[in-house]
Amino acid sequence: MNIRRALATAVAAAVTAPVVMLSAGSAFADAQPPSQTQQKKPTVAELEKAAAAAKKAYEDALAAEESAKQAVAAATSDSSPLHVKAKAADKEAGAATAAKAVADKALSDAQFILDKLPADATAADRAAAQKALAEAKKDAEAAAAVEKTAVEKSNAAAKEAKDAEVAAFKALHAASEAVRTTRASKETADQALADAKKAAENPSCEPGSLLVSSVLTGLPSQLAAGTSAEFSLRITNGTDKAIARLRPFTYVWAADKGNHKVAPGLLHLQWSTAKSGGWKDVDSLHRAGVVEDLAAGAHADVKLRLKLDAKTPAGQGFAFVAALNGEKPCDGSQPPLDKYPFEILAAGTKPGTQGKSTPDSKPQGGTSTTPVNTTSSGQLAATGSSSATPQLALAGGAALVVGAGAVAAVRRRRTDG
């Protein structure tokens, strides 16, 4: 199983055994156990089930998008019930406005007649003019009230039609986003299934890929922005022969609570050994030094330090580790890429109970330690900035980080001096 296949399998694991990530506040903290555990590799049957579920979700999303498009067309049509209602109300308001104008003119005319009566006009003529004025005033007030009601009704009907249009467009946008997300999940699940079936055709490579292990210990379950944490990576040779060259692969990725990737440069990962002369930045391929001549049953330890910039948003982080084998034990097979989640707290927040990022299990092999080669490319790897940056795949309500950096590391490791 090569690194690319390990990454695809990791995605499928999130589909079949999802871990809900990037949730806000205590909901995430409550969901995380004190000791993070590594996910179990899914079976082909589980991957087939996941692929079928992803396919159905995608098809349902397409159907929902089509319905949303039809809803937009209906909401914006002049023949829609709300638009018809709005037009009728507008026509009614126009008629009421015209009637008010007639009543206002009648009132003005009645006032003019009363004002122009001669001084010697009879009492009967003056009484008749005053009566006509009172009736005209009453009619004008009634027309004004009718117009007010009609205009309010027209405005409300127009707003109702417009709100329906806006709601339809919002629903269409959400449906289109669901199509995009479910399409990506379907492609990921299909690829994972295809890779698993291909791997099943050559099962002899599977055991060898598990004999070189990488275990991360000491990573806190919570880390606040503006602080740092030191932990360690142990690489163990569980084979029955020495391995000439191993590369500790380490990668850190994070997203805020809105599922947006944290800006490059806010996460700083470094490594150190007794012979490194201090802390070194992981190289451009996210490798922490070199392990050379690791005897059978032996292990090598690398210290790691993660610094979070004070501007790092609260959210979810992941540390990925693997031991990239410098030899070719079984048709290019490589150990699986393991992930360790941790919660990122806002700057100034005091972390709660500190948990280990690995289960209480002992590394494989013996107890001897082989020093790590201190050579490094010296390139600053601002986590997430290279072209090998992992992408966030949302599948079945769970978020999983997929790293392509390991693939690039495997491709280039054979050319290293």
Summary of the structure (lengths in Angstrom):
residues: 417
radius of gyration: 36.1
end to end distance: 25.0
largest distance: 133.3
contacts: 1399
relative contact order: 0.18
helix: 43%
strand: 22%
